[in-house]
Amino acid sequence: MFKRNVVCALLLLLPAFALAAEPNEPGNPAIRAAVEKFIDAQDISGAVTVVAAKDKLLAVDTIGLADIAKKKPMEPDSLFWIASMTKPLTAVSILMLQDEGKLKVSDPVEKFIPEFAALKTPTGRPAQITIEQILTHTSGLGEGGSGAIKSAHTLRDLIPIYLASPMQYEPGARWKYTQSGINVAARIVEVTSGLPFDEFVNKHILKPLGMKHTTFYPNKKQRSHLATPYIKDKETGILTAAPYAAYGIKGQPPFGNAGLFSTGPDYARFCQMLLNGGTLKGKRYLSPAAFVDKHVLLSKWQQVFACADERRTRLQPKQGLYKLREKSLHEGHGFSRAADGPGREGFRVCVRTTITKSSPGGTAELQTCPN
């Protein structure tokens, strides 16, 4: 039996506060030592790690091998299938079109893909799924059969496949990681922009940011830089080369959920744009309005409370978002606890919110509720 949940060629991006290094240093000993433990344990064959600040790369480390049999070392331009790290570029594409006034994330999907008007929820109601819901994995959209998806040639081909599968739950009633919704978002990019999704991403994100190694369809030269994926034999503990994921082949859709290939330094440029609030080197990619300030995206039925400074403050609903009252969270950490909602007895979610002087808008992440 193979242990399939361990990848052996790793692309890792770290925030700037992860080390105190001079910008000209080629790498960081602490990061290298940490990654080498995984290589020594044969959990991975190698890694490319990147530490980025808003305006520069602080450290790039290449550790271990990109191909064990060929003894090929990892390099800064080693190419990885980045899988779900494609999703942020899909979301940014949608937000770019919102900035242009071509859509709103609150719009129903059927406004752009009319076939969605006939979609029914498990209770028989019109689904009326919104773009926000497909982006935040709360739509309940069915995933479709894997065989049918493999036969698709375009994102448009995927739509009837998804609509033919039953919805998983009422829209907005819960959160469930859903690949289909992100691909529907990519199709909406095509409909509203008039460009194939891969062309839109290339024209509006990859080329302007200088992400010259990032692509949906690696050519022969780029494929020569691909890091080999491995799986670990559970019995022997040995890494064994695995077939590459079935992405990146011409004639397949440019999957918005997992279709991109990239390098560490390339993806860092995309992250730097986000770190800079939608700009990089004087060019604006997203408006300030595209970045949610002091908001936590939660389902409308939830009663939400913020706990900070030993106080409890109800969050105020506004346009489907829950906005923190001014000064309800000071510098430090707080937890937003979603209480049981109608029909969702026993369902609890916590969002850990961090407010700092340098980041007054805060950051948020889902995690287990504290006692």
Buried (B, 14 or more C-beta within 10 A) or exposed (E): EBEEEBBBBBBBBBEBEBBEBEEEBEBBEEBBEBBBEBBEEBBBBBBBBBBBBBEEBBBBBBBBBBBBEEEBEBBBBBBBBBBEBBBBBBBBBBBBBBBEEBBEBEBBBBBBBEEBEEBEBEEEEBBBBBBBBBBBBBBBBBBBEEEBBEEBEBBBBBBEBBBEBEBBBBBBBBBBEBBBBBBBBBBBBBBBBEBBBBBBBBEBBBEBBEBEBBBBBBEEEBEEBBBBBBBBBEEEEEBEBBEBEEBBEEEBBBBBBBBBBBBBBBBBBBBBBBBBBBBBEEEEBBBEEBEEEBBBBBBEBBBBBBBBEEEEBEBEBEEBBBBBEEEBBEEEBBBBBBEEBEEBEEBEBBBBBBBEEEEEEBEBEEEEBEE
